Amino acid sequence: MGRSEGEPCLQVQVSQDMEKERETLQAWKERVEHELDVVVAFWLEHSHDQEHGGFFTCLGRDGQVYDDLKYVWLQGRQVWMYCRLYRKLERFRRPELLNAAKAGGEFLLRYARVAPPAKKCAFVLTRDGRPVKVQRTIFSECFYTMAMNELWRVTGDAQYQSEAVEMMDQIVHWVREDPSGLGRPQLPGAPAAESMAVPMMLLSLVEQLGEADDELAGSYAELGDWCARRILRHVQRGGQAVLENVSEDGEGLSGCLGRHQNPGEDTRPTLPEPSPGHALEAGWFLLRHAVRRGDPKLRAHVIDKFLLLPFRSGWDPDHGGLFYFQDADGLCPTQLEWAMKLWWPHSEAMIAFLMGYSESGDSALLNIFYQVAEYTFRQFRDPEYGEWFGYLNREGKIALTIKGGPFKGCFHVPRCLAMCEEMLSDLLSRLAPASAPAPALSARSPPADPARRGAE
Amino acid sequence: MGRSEGEPCLQVQVSQDMEKERETLQAWKERVEHELDVVVAFWLEHSHDQEHGGFFTCLGRDGQVYDDLKYVWLQGRQVWMYCRLYRKLERFRRPELLNAAKAGGEFLLRYARVAPPAKKCAFVLTRDGRPVKVQRTIFSECFYTMAMNELWRVTGDAQYQSEAVEMMDQIVHWVREDPSGLGRPQLPGAPAAESMAVPMMLLSLVEQLGEADDELAGSYAELGDWCARRILRHVQRGGQAVLENVSEDGEGLSGCLGRHQNPGEDTRPTLPEPSPGHALEAGWFLLRHAVRRGDPKLRAHVIDKFLLLPFRSGWDPDHGGLFYFQDADGLCPTQLEWAMKLWWPHSEAMIAFLMGYSESGDSALLNIFYQVAEYTFRQFRDPEYGEWFGYLNREGKIALTIKGGPFKGCFHVPRCLAMCEEMLSDLLSRLAPASAPAPALSARSPPADPARRGAE
């Protein structure tokens, strides 16, 4: 970057540029911080089930509950989110967050498993906890694990941590040893395909469980490397595309499945297919892994393949925003919503590009963050009732007015805002008033938690 | 209608009106007839798998195969469609249709069942017939039954008919006696809901199997009445809405499920939720049932509740076309594609309103047919490559350029065109050159098949 070198007049220019950069970062930090307050207030006001514990997530534009089903992914995610906010940001260290998270955790402990002591969890429960549907995937269990580990971190109650670790063992067994407990029939025509969602999800659990816990971090280190290798195999077509599905041997598959699409029974309820939101989310998971591992080569590869590539192919040149699905061969996707603009690819992109800049200092990444964040704040926010709309059409018009539903809860938006707030604060603290060094290019230790307690 | 009465000058006016009506009907008959030729030519040219039998249905705009998976619904539907065209319309009584239908039938006989002799069929097969996915519903088996019965009608080969009748027995057993063979887990929180798709589908099988077959028609008569009663129970909200899901007792359900929506694992692959296309399709199934039963009171009720009601609530006043999903309480649906315009609700609407007019003589229904048909021909046809686009956005722009996919094959479009051609011919033949009587208002016997053979 060379900002701290050169002749005096260049130094003045550099100093002015830095001051401008500092002001822009500061302005975004304030926007993000305020937005996080508004978003959290929305969920605090509208989503708590005082009677049964847990959360309503089917919320209309103004927060009105339009269905009281409880989706286990979203229950786990909201418990996790509340605990994480409580733990990381001083202003959210409030009893109402902690108590709601604990009530949500108790609801999951009591009702999530379909036939205890077996660990398989439901996908959706009635308001009072009776199972409605079960998915033959690992994701309900993954969000259960995240919730329990984070509850342990804020309460120090060992029961939560043993729940988390035992469920993690079960998930790893399903993924790496024997999937038969998930109940999927083995059909001779079904390709032995790997969805990128599985190693992605596991990698995020490795980070979750290993945070500030040397023993668990050590015991999951090999698993983390395995996940990273598996995710990286999804870079296909001579490095020109990140595909959702590859064969068990890491090769491309034929047909729609191999070009990103997965037309079939489990398409909607599993993690949505990528392109480009999913690739960008995988990107920041891998970036964190590269930082933990102190691997600048991996970091550069990830920025290239999981950030810049999906952004270049996925940004709509006509209307702005990221497409939801794309086909690697440029054919028409079969998903009806492929050209819609969804909230979560945009929140994942904000995280990915701000993190990419924080870790590399490459200002091109910061400019993409600004581009995505401007679009996202302009199109998805609802200044009237708070929280974000989730579903826009290609042109950016609101297609669905709901604020929450079977797949949108208290997760992507506040996670994005909280992480961006933290990264922006960190970047600002690294920008000295004048001729400061460029942001660090090597692995850094994570910032201290202002509200940390228990756990250690 | 009173067209044949009145003073002389009124008679002249009536005669002029009738001549204009005749010309309009004739013009539509020619459009529909030509369009059917173009559509059938598209499938004949692009969809046949000469190597393995059966049909490719994942076809791009120009007919190029973009995936070679074989969806069992669409295999059965195309076999049925080819046989029906061969049997009903002289110009399609061609060996290439019959041979392709037989090859498709043989493919189904050999590969559709996942574990013969058990009757459960796959949802999707590889090109060479290995099962990829199985749905825990009855629909693959229903389209298998339609295909086999129709193959029997054109070939006279008794094996096809015994396949059809045995599969029908299995389906009825699953629906009315014991669904456990479908493999759906019984979960304590899952409401005992009935989807309108199930009695609808069964009613169409009753008609299929009973056509010109007094013995089977007699043995399924009670089943047909049961189906009709079950479908009619979906008229809810004091007669103001046709809901997709009701309880086993025929009462409304709470939440999204009870307001038409079914957010969960099987949403996409089962018959899509209604509003208004599904209600309109049920409408013409019920109309035919009312005609067979000679029940003008039922006919009037069906026209009111299953044709006019869904049309009034489902027609987009801003951009034209029928919405895909709606919520009975006017809330925002959770289906991302709710406001899109899909081909099949429009083809079902064309059938329903033309049939409603044919059976009632109410010119308001004919005017709605014209309104829907004008929109449909303008928006969905592809004059360049043939067949129709399937998926438009709310404004009517093409959202997906594919001509076929996992849910769109050689079925709704040619069925609509063939039925409309037949109904238009029949209407024209009933319009004498001058002061003819209005169309019949009571039950009529079905028109003779010009190309009938075998079966009797």
Contacts between the chains, C-beta under 8 A, distances in Angstrom:
chain1	res1	chain2	res2	distance
A	58	B	255	7.9
A	58	B	256	7.1
A	58	B	334	7.5
A	60	B	331	6.6
A	60	B	332	6.8
A	61	B	332	7.7
A	66	B	255	7.9
A	66	B	256	7.0
A	66	B	331	5.3
A	66	B	332	8.0
A	67	B	255	4.1
A	67	B	256	4.6
A	67	B	263	7.9
A	68	B	254	7.9
A	68	B	255	6.5
A	69	B	255	6.2
A	69	B	256	7.7
A	69	B	263	7.7
A	114	B	187	7.4
A	122	B	187	7.6
A	122	B	189	7.8
A	123	B	264	7.4
A	123	B	265	6.9
A	124	B	264	6.5
A	125	B	189	6.0
A	126	B	189	4.1
A	129	B	189	7.7
A	130	B	187	7.4
A	130	B	188	4.6
A	130	B	189	3.0
A	131	B	187	4.5
A	131	B	188	6.4
A	131	B	189	4.9
A	131	B	190	7.5
A	132	B	187	6.1
A	132	B	189	4.2
A	132	B	190	5.0
A	132	B	191	7.9
A	132	B	264	7.4
A	133	B	187	7.0
A	133	B	190	6.9
A	133	B	264	4.9
A	133	B	265	5.5
A	134	B	185	6.4
A	134	B	187	6.9
A	135	B	265	6.2
A	185	B	134	6.4
A	187	B	114	7.3
A	187	B	122	7.6
A	187	B	130	7.4
A	187	B	131	4.5
A	187	B	132	6.1
A	187	B	133	7.0
A	187	B	134	6.9
A	188	B	130	4.6
A	188	B	131	6.4
A	189	B	122	7.8
A	189	B	125	6.0
A	189	B	126	4.1
A	189	B	129	7.7
A	189	B	130	3.0
A	189	B	131	4.9
A	189	B	132	4.3
A	190	B	131	7.5
A	190	B	132	5.0
A	190	B	133	6.9
A	191	B	132	7.9
A	254	B	68	7.9
A	255	B	58	7.9
A	255	B	66	7.9
A	255	B	67	4.1
A	255	B	68	6.5
A	255	B	69	6.2
A	256	B	58	7.1
A	256	B	66	7.0
A	256	B	67	4.6
A	256	B	69	7.7
A	263	B	67	8.0
A	263	B	69	7.8
A	263	B	405	7.3
A	263	B	406	4.4
A	264	B	123	7.5
A	264	B	124	6.6
A	264	B	132	7.4
A	264	B	133	5.0
A	264	B	269	7.1
A	264	B	406	7.6
A	265	B	123	7.0
A	265	B	133	5.5
A	265	B	135	6.3
A	265	B	265	6.8
A	265	B	266	7.0
A	265	B	268	7.8
A	265	B	269	5.3
A	266	B	265	7.0
A	267	B	268	6.5
A	268	B	265	7.9
A	268	B	267	6.5
A	268	B	268	5.6
A	269	B	264	7.1
A	269	B	265	5.3
A	331	B	60	6.6
A	331	B	66	5.3
A	332	B	60	6.8
A	332	B	61	7.7
A	332	B	66	8.0
A	332	B	400	5.3
A	332	B	401	4.6
A	332	B	402	5.2
A	333	B	400	7.4
A	334	B	58	7.5
A	334	B	400	7.1
A	334	B	402	6.5
A	334	B	405	4.7
A	334	B	406	6.3
A	336	B	336	6.9
A	336	B	337	4.3
A	336	B	340	6.3
A	336	B	391	5.8
A	336	B	399	7.0
A	336	B	400	6.8
A	337	B	336	4.3
A	337	B	337	6.3
A	338	B	400	7.5
A	339	B	399	6.5
A	340	B	336	6.3
A	391	B	336	5.7
A	393	B	393	6.4
A	393	B	394	7.2
A	394	B	393	7.3
A	399	B	336	7.0
A	399	B	339	6.5
A	400	B	332	5.3
A	400	B	333	7.4
A	400	B	334	7.1
A	400	B	336	6.8
A	400	B	338	7.5
A	401	B	332	4.6
A	402	B	332	5.2
A	402	B	334	6.5
A	405	B	263	7.3
A	405	B	334	4.7
A	406	B	263	4.3
A	406	B	264	7.6
A	406	B	334	6.3
